[in-house]
Amino acid sequence: MIQLPKGTTYAVASVYLALIAVSAASNASECVLTTATNTYQAGDVVEFTSGWTRANLRVFRVKAAGATSVTLEGFDTTSTKIFPVGGGVGSLRKISAWTPIPYMKAFEVSGGDPKYATETFIDYPDEIQLPDGFSAASVTMTIADDPSLPHHAVLQAATDAQAVTAVRAILPSGAPLFYNGFPGFNPNPTMSGGAMTVKCGLALQGRVVRYAS
């Protein structure tokens, strides 16, 4: 169903729990991680640091958890070409608190476009293009300026620490999207008529993870 963004809410991860080691990751329609002892529950949100480059530093929702296992909701790792057997070891860290980012004026994604390498051949008159991955992606948030609100301090602290930080958007339908990257908060307000605004960039370190509800 086509959706409009009006009514979407935003938040930034503000508290992370200690890292939990991941000693194995399965190749399955929904990846199951073998972990050190954890207290995770279904519905928790975790950042996965992994030897699998297409999983590394992405944010997932926990579908099921046991004392030493975590199932990542919707994360299909059946392709052993993309996700080599034994290559998914790493760590998890749970996001235990989110700070709302109210008064969002714009939430714009740039980059992430397909790239192509152009090739020519002696015996063929036409150039051809071959797929060559995707361009780097980032988010730019334009936020109404109110330094008394707590998200200002959270974004500034993450920027100063150069810490990979998650941002969550929840659509009016209830569907969440999880972005993860290096924030770059500029506290200097723009004054051009209307509400003063500040901007925060987010240099994405992995593809967005989204769920239907």
C-alpha positions in Angstrom: 0.0 0.0 0.0 1.3 3.5 -0.9 2.0 5.5 2.2 2.5 9.2 3.0 5.1 10.1 5.6 2.9 12.5 7.5 2.7 11.2 11.1 6.0 9.3 11.0 7.8 9.4 14.3 11.6 9.4 14.8 14.0 8.5 17.5 17.7 8.0 18.1 19.3 5.2 20.1 20.5 6.7 23.4 21.4 3.7 25.6 23.1 0.4 24.5 23.7 -2.6 26.7 27.0 -4.4 26.9 28.2 -6.4 23.9 27.2 -10.1 23.7 29.6 -12.4 21.8 28.2 -14.3 18.8 30.1 -17.6 18.2 28.0 -18.9 15.3 25.4 -17.7 12.8 23.2 -20.1 10.8 22.3 -20.1 7.2 18.6 -20.1 7.3 15.5 -18.2 6.2 15.7 -16.4 9.5 19.2 -16.4 10.9 19.8 -17.9 14.3 22.8 -16.7 16.3 24.6 -18.7 18.9 25.5 -16.3 21.7 27.0 -16.0 25.1 24.4 -16.1 27.8 21.9 -13.3 27.2 18.6 -12.0 28.6 17.1 -10.9 25.3 13.4 -11.2 24.5 11.3 -11.2 21.4 10.8 -7.6 20.2 14.2 -6.4 21.4 16.2 -4.4 18.9 19.9 -5.2 18.4 22.8 -4.1 16.4 24.7 -7.0 14.8 28.4 -6.7 14.3 29.4 -9.6 12.0 32.0 -11.0 9.7 29.3 -11.1 7.1 29.7 -7.8 5.3 26.1 -7.7 4.3 25.0 -8.1 7.9 27.6 -6.0 9.6 26.4 -3.0 11.6 22.8 -3.5 10.7 20.0 -3.2 13.2 17.5 -6.1 13.6 14.5 -7.0 15.7 14.7 -10.2 17.8 12.0 -12.7 16.8 12.9 -15.3 19.4 15.6 -15.7 22.1 16.9 -18.4 24.4 19.6 -18.3 27.0 22.3 -18.7 24.3 20.4 -18.1 21.0 18.9 -15.2 19.2 16.8 -15.3 16.0 17.0 -12.2 13.8 13.5 -11.5 12.4 13.3 -11.6 8.6 17.0 -11.9 8.0 17.5 -14.5 5.3 21.0 -15.9 5.2 20.3 -19.0 3.1 22.7 -18.0 0.4 26.1 -19.4 1.3 27.6 -17.4 -1.5 26.6 -14.1 0.1 26.8 -15.5 3.7 29.7 -18.0 3.8 29.3 -20.8 6.3 31.0 -19.9 9.6 31.6 -16.3 8.6 28.9 -14.6 10.7 30.6 -14.6 14.1 30.7 -11.3 15.9 28.7 -9.6 18.6 25.3 -8.1 19.4 24.4 -5.1 21.5 20.9 -4.3 22.5 19.4 -0.9 22.2 17.6 -0.4 25.5 16.4 3.2 25.2 15.4 5.6 22.4 15.2 9.3 22.6 12.5 10.9 20.4 13.4 13.4 17.7 10.3 15.6 17.5 9.5 18.3 15.0 11.2 16.6 12.0 11.0 19.0 9.0 12.6 16.6 6.5 14.1 13.1 6.5 16.0 12.7 3.2 18.0 9.7 1.9 20.7 10.3 -0.7 22.9 7.8 -2.4 22.4 4.1 -2.5 22.0 4.2 -6.3 23.2 1.4 -8.5 26.6 1.8 -10.1 27.8 0.5 -13.4 31.2 0.0 -15.0 31.3 0.8 -18.7 33.3 -1.6 -20.8 34.4 -1.7 -24.5 35.6 -4.6 -26.6 37.6 -4.7 -29.7 35.2 -7.0 -31.6 32.0 -5.4 -30.5 30.9 -1.8 -31.5 28.8 -0.9 -28.5 29.8 -0.1 -25.0 28.1 -2.2 -22.3 27.6 -1.6 -18.6 28.2 -4.2 -15.9 26.8 -3.9 -12.3 29.4 -2.5 -9.9 27.6 -2.3 -6.5 25.8 0.8 -5.1 26.9 4.2 -4.1 27.4 5.2 -0.4 24.2 6.2 1.2 23.4 8.8 3.9 20.4 10.5 5.6 20.0 14.2 6.2 17.6 15.2 8.9 16.2 18.7 9.1 14.9 19.3 12.6 13.1 22.3 14.2 15.6 23.9 16.5 15.0 23.5 20.2 18.2 22.9 22.2 16.2 22.2 25.4 15.0 18.9 24.0 17.1 15.8 24.8 17.7 14.6 21.3 20.1 17.6 20.7 22.5 16.4 23.4 22.2 12.7 22.3 23.0 13.6 18.7 25.8 15.9 19.7 27.4 13.3 22.0 27.3 10.6 19.3 28.8 13.0 16.8 31.6 14.0 19.2 32.3 10.3 19.9 32.2 9.4 16.3 30.0 6.5 17.4 27.9 4.4 15.1 24.3 5.2 16.2 20.9 3.9 15.2 18.0 6.0 14.1 14.4 4.6 14.0 11.5 5.8 12.0 8.0 4.4 12.6 5.5 5.0 9.8 1.8 5.8 10.5 1.0 2.2 9.8 3.3 1.1 12.7 6.0 -0.2 10.4 9.5 0.5 11.7 12.6 1.3 9.7 16.1 1.0 11.3 19.0 3.1 10.0 22.6 2.8 11.4 25.6 5.0 10.8 27.9 7.8 11.9 25.9 10.9 12.9 27.1 14.4 12.1 25.1 17.0 14.1 25.3 20.7 13.3 23.9 22.7 16.2 24.1 26.0 14.2 20.5 26.9 13.4 19.3 28.0 9.9 17.3 31.2 10.1 15.4 31.8 6.8 11.8 32.5 7.8 9.6 30.1 9.7 10.9 27.9 12.4 14.7 27.8 12.9 16.1 24.4 12.0 19.3 22.4 12.6 20.6 19.5 10.5 22.0 16.1 11.3 23.5 13.7 8.8 23.8 10.0 9.2 26.5 8.2 7.1 24.9 4.8 6.7 27.1 1.7 7.4 24.6 -0.9 6.1 21.3 -1.1 4.4 18.1 -0.1 6.1 16.2 -2.8 7.9 12.4 -2.5 7.8 9.5 -4.5 9.0 5.8 -4.5 7.9 4.6 -3.9 11.4 
